[in-house]
């Protein structure tokens, strides 16, 4: 079966090239779309690429109003294959075309679809940016799609599982393409603690404090450092006692020559000779 599909795909591609060479691009587009439908179930990614090839041909000829269905099919096929990036790219390219042809209501649906796909991928930051960028489209902020998009993001950010589910049940989602609607109905907030911080890899406030505490341990030990100097300050500032003076004199006599008395110890010598005067007076009185 796969071998037959590959052969059929090759034949389709050759026929498309021949039609384009002959200038019959409309027929080439029809062949590509038929080939895409034929291969959707067997090789969805190849089918999606065929739709995109058909879109390129039509856009090159300025037929912007005829590409919407091909864009929808390509986005749905990428989404079913879990190719989020490719699905978003198809939706964004379609959005650009819709703005050029001023189909604002369909553009509003596309913006909401992009938000839904990003939330499916648990990329809150990208989903929020898509909604913010959508504000540049006229009347999106006041549309049902705009309100649903921002309410969805708010509930997701707060981790409000019940509120989030209530938003996804709004009727506005039933107006989206079937695959997008299914994704929206199945979206869930992972838990009461899940929100923008978890999806954008930012730590919770408590986690940040804990990280700061671990990364700066030095300030914790600093209060104990001044304790030792405070305890030793008292004996340093106290006045010297007589025992301290005797000890200083003794130390000076050990390190100084015996024949000369330094000037800085002269007061101590005077103190020692002071008691001798009264003894001489007493001896004179006796004589």
C-alpha positions as CSV (number, residue, x, y, z in Angstrom):
1,X,0.0,0.0,0.0
2,X,2.8,2.4,0.9
3,X,4.6,1.6,-2.2
4,X,1.5,2.3,-4.3
5,X,1.0,5.6,-2.4
6,X,4.6,6.7,-3.2
7,X,4.2,5.9,-6.8
8,X,0.9,7.8,-6.9
9,X,2.5,10.8,-5.2
10,X,5.4,10.9,-7.7
11,X,2.9,10.8,-10.6
12,X,0.9,13.6,-9.0
13,X,4.0,15.7,-8.7
14,X,5.1,15.1,-12.3
15,X,1.6,16.1,-13.5
16,X,1.7,19.3,-11.5
17,X,5.0,20.3,-12.9
18,X,3.7,19.7,-16.5
19,X,0.6,21.7,-15.8
20,X,2.6,24.6,-14.5
21,X,5.0,24.5,-17.4
22,X,2.1,24.8,-19.7
23,X,0.7,27.7,-17.7
24,X,-2.4,25.9,-16.5
25,X,-1.9,26.7,-12.8
26,X,-5.5,26.3,-11.9
27,X,-5.4,22.7,-13.0
28,X,-2.1,22.2,-11.1
29,X,-3.8,23.4,-8.0
30,X,-6.7,21.1,-8.5
31,X,-4.3,18.1,-8.9
32,X,-2.5,19.1,-5.7
33,X,-5.6,19.3,-3.7
34,X,-6.9,16.0,-5.0
35,X,-3.6,14.4,-4.2
36,X,-3.6,15.8,-0.7
37,X,-7.0,14.5,0.0
38,X,-6.0,11.1,-1.3
39,X,-2.9,10.9,1.0
40,X,-4.4,12.5,4.2
41,X,-5.0,9.2,6.0
42,X,-1.8,7.5,4.8
43,X,0.7,10.3,5.0
44,X,-0.8,13.4,6.6
45,X,2.5,15.4,6.6
46,X,2.9,14.9,2.9
47,X,-0.7,15.8,2.4
48,X,-0.2,19.0,4.4
49,X,2.7,19.9,2.3
50,X,0.7,19.4,-0.9
51,X,-1.9,21.8,0.5
52,X,0.8,24.4,1.1
53,X,2.2,23.9,-2.4
54,X,-1.3,24.6,-3.8
55,X,-1.5,27.7,-1.6
56,X,1.8,29.0,-3.0
57,X,0.6,28.7,-6.5
58,X,-2.6,30.6,-5.8
59,X,-0.9,33.3,-3.8
60,X,1.6,33.9,-6.6
61,X,-1.4,34.6,-8.9
62,X,-3.0,36.9,-6.3
63,X,-5.9,34.6,-5.6
64,X,-5.9,35.2,-1.8
65,X,-9.6,34.5,-1.3
66,X,-9.2,31.0,-2.5
67,X,-6.6,29.6,0.0
68,X,-8.6,29.5,3.2
69,X,-9.7,25.9,2.9
70,X,-6.2,24.7,2.0
71,X,-4.8,26.6,5.0
72,X,-7.3,25.0,7.4
73,X,-6.6,21.5,6.1
74,X,-2.9,21.9,6.4
75,X,-3.1,23.3,10.0
76,X,-5.4,20.4,11.0
77,X,-3.1,17.8,9.5
78,X,-0.1,19.2,11.3
79,X,-2.0,19.4,14.5
80,X,-3.1,15.8,14.3
81,X,0.6,14.8,13.8
82,X,1.6,16.8,16.8
83,X,3.6,19.3,14.7
84,X,2.7,22.3,16.7
85,X,5.2,24.6,15.1
86,X,4.1,23.8,11.6
87,X,0.4,24.1,12.6
88,X,1.0,27.6,14.1
89,X,2.9,28.6,11.0
90,X,0.0,27.7,8.8
91,X,-2.4,29.6,11.0
92,X,-0.2,32.7,11.2
93,X,0.3,32.7,7.4
94,X,-3.5,32.4,7.0
95,X,-4.0,35.2,9.4
96,X,-1.8,37.5,7.4
97,X,-3.8,36.8,4.2
98,X,-7.1,37.3,6.1
99,X,-5.9,40.8,7.2
100,X,-4.9,41.7,3.7
101,X,-8.4,40.8,2.3
102,X,-10.1,42.4,5.4
103,X,-11.8,39.3,6.6
104,X,-11.7,40.4,10.2
105,X,-14.2,37.9,11.7
106,X,-12.2,34.9,10.3
107,X,-9.0,36.6,11.5
108,X,-10.4,36.8,15.1
109,X,-11.0,33.0,14.9
110,X,-7.5,32.4,13.7
111,X,-6.0,34.4,16.6
112,X,-8.0,32.4,19.1
113,X,-6.9,29.2,17.3
114,X,-3.3,30.2,17.6
115,X,-3.7,30.8,21.4
116,X,-5.3,27.4,21.8
117,X,-2.5,25.6,19.9
118,X,0.2,27.3,21.9
119,X,-1.6,26.3,25.2
120,X,-1.8,22.7,23.9
121,X,2.0,22.9,23.7
122,X,2.1,24.4,27.3
123,X,3.8,27.5,25.9
124,X,2.0,30.2,27.9
125,X,4.4,33.0,26.9
126,X,3.9,32.4,23.1
127,X,0.1,32.1,23.6
128,X,0.1,35.4,25.5
129,X,2.2,37.1,22.8
130,X,-0.2,35.8,20.1
131,X,-3.1,37.4,22.0
132,X,-1.3,40.6,22.5
133,X,-0.3,40.7,18.8
134,X,-3.9,40.1,17.9
135,X,-4.9,43.5,19.5
136,X,-3.5,45.0,16.3
137,X,-6.4,43.5,14.4
138,X,-9.4,45.7,14.4
139,X,-12.1,44.9,17.0
140,X,-10.4,41.8,18.2
141,X,-10.3,43.0,21.8
142,X,-14.0,43.5,21.9
143,X,-14.9,40.3,20.0
144,X,-16.1,37.1,21.6
145,X,-12.8,35.4,20.4
146,X,-10.7,38.1,22.0
147,X,-12.5,37.9,25.3
148,X,-12.3,34.1,25.3
149,X,-8.5,34.3,24.5
150,X,-7.7,36.6,27.3
151,X,-10.0,34.9,29.8
152,X,-8.4,31.6,28.9
153,X,-4.9,33.0,29.5
154,X,-5.9,34.6,32.8
155,X,-7.3,31.3,34.1
156,X,-4.3,29.4,32.9
157,X,-1.9,31.9,34.5
158,X,-3.7,31.7,37.9
159,X,-3.9,27.9,37.8
160,X,-7.7,28.2,38.0
161,X,-8.7,24.8,36.6
162,X,-12.5,25.3,37.0
163,X,-12.4,28.7,35.5
164,X,-10.2,27.5,32.6
165,X,-12.6,24.6,31.8
166,X,-15.6,27.0,32.0
167,X,-14.0,29.2,29.3
168,X,-13.3,26.3,27.0
169,X,-17.0,25.4,27.1
170,X,-18.1,28.7,25.6
171,X,-20.0,28.6,22.4
172,X,-17.3,30.7,20.6
173,X,-15.0,27.6,20.4
174,X,-17.6,25.6,18.5
175,X,-17.2,28.1,15.7
176,X,-13.6,27.2,15.2
177,X,-12.4,24.4,12.9
178,X,-13.2,21.0,14.1
179,X,-9.7,20.0,15.0
180,X,-9.0,23.3,16.9
181,X,-12.3,22.9,18.7
182,X,-11.4,19.4,19.9
183,X,-8.1,20.7,21.1
184,X,-9.7,23.5,23.0
185,X,-12.3,21.3,24.7
186,X,-9.5,18.9,25.9
187,X,-7.3,21.6,27.3
188,X,-6.7,21.4,31.0
189,X,-4.7,23.3,33.6
190,X,-2.4,20.8,35.2
191,X,-3.3,21.8,38.7
192,X,-4.0,24.6,41.1
193,X,-0.3,25.6,41.1
194,X,0.2,25.6,37.4
195,X,0.3,28.9,35.5
196,X,2.5,31.2,33.6
197,X,5.4,30.8,36.0
198,X,5.5,27.0,35.5
199,X,5.2,27.1,31.7
200,X,7.8,29.8,31.3
201,X,10.3,28.0,33.6
202,X,10.3,30.7,36.2
203,X,10.6,29.6,39.8
204,X,7.7,30.4,42.2
205,X,8.3,33.2,44.7
206,X,9.1,30.8,47.5
207,X,11.6,29.0,45.2
208,X,13.3,32.3,44.4
209,X,13.8,33.1,48.1
210,X,15.2,29.7,48.7
211,X,17.6,30.1,45.8
212,X,18.8,33.5,47.1
213,X,19.3,32.0,50.6
214,X,21.5,29.2,49.2
215,X,23.4,31.5,46.9
216,X,24.3,34.1,49.6
217,X,25.3,32.2,52.8
218,X,27.9,34.8,53.9
219,X,25.5,37.4,55.5
220,X,24.2,34.7,57.8
221,X,27.6,34.4,59.6
222,X,28.4,38.1,59.8
223,X,26.4,38.9,63.0
224,X,28.6,36.6,65.0
225,X,31.9,38.2,63.9
226,X,31.7,41.4,66.1
227,X,31.1,39.3,69.3
228,X,34.8,38.6,70.0
229,X,36.1,42.2,69.8
230,X,33.3,43.4,72.1
231,X,34.2,41.0,74.8
232,X,37.9,41.9,74.7
233,X,37.3,45.7,74.6
234,X,36.9,46.0,78.4
235,X,40.3,44.9,79.6
236,X,42.0,46.9,76.8
237,X,40.5,50.2,77.9
238,X,40.9,49.6,81.7
239,X,43.5,51.6,83.7
240,X,46.8,49.9,84.5
241,X,47.2,48.6,88.1
242,X,50.3,48.8,90.3
243,X,51.0,45.2,89.5
244,X,51.0,46.0,85.8
245,X,53.4,48.9,86.4
246,X,55.8,46.6,88.4
247,X,55.6,44.1,85.6
248,X,56.5,46.8,83.0
249,X,59.4,48.0,85.2
250,X,60.7,44.5,85.5
251,X,60.5,44.0,81.7
252,X,62.3,47.3,81.1
253,X,65.2,46.2,83.4
254,X,65.6,43.0,81.5
255,X,65.9,44.6,78.1
256,X,67.8,47.8,79.2
257,X,71.5,48.2,80.2
258,X,72.1,48.5,84.0
259,X,74.2,51.6,83.7
260,X,71.5,53.8,82.1
261,X,67.9,54.3,83.1
262,X,65.6,55.2,80.2
263,X,63.7,58.4,80.5
264,X,60.4,56.6,80.1
265,X,60.9,54.7,83.3
266,X,62.1,57.6,85.3
267,X,58.8,58.2,87.0
268,X,58.9,54.6,88.3
269,X,62.3,55.2,89.8
270,X,61.2,58.3,91.4
271,X,58.3,56.5,92.9
272,X,60.7,53.9,94.4
273,X,63.1,56.5,95.9
274,X,60.4,58.6,97.4
275,X,60.1,56.6,100.7
276,X,63.8,57.0,101.4
277,X,63.5,60.7,102.3
278,X,61.5,60.3,105.5
279,X,64.1,57.7,106.7
280,X,66.9,60.3,106.5
281,X,64.9,62.9,108.4
282,X,64.2,60.4,111.1
283,X,68.0,59.6,111.5
284,X,68.9,63.3,111.8
285,X,66.4,63.8,114.5
286,X,67.9,60.9,116.4
287,X,71.4,62.5,116.2
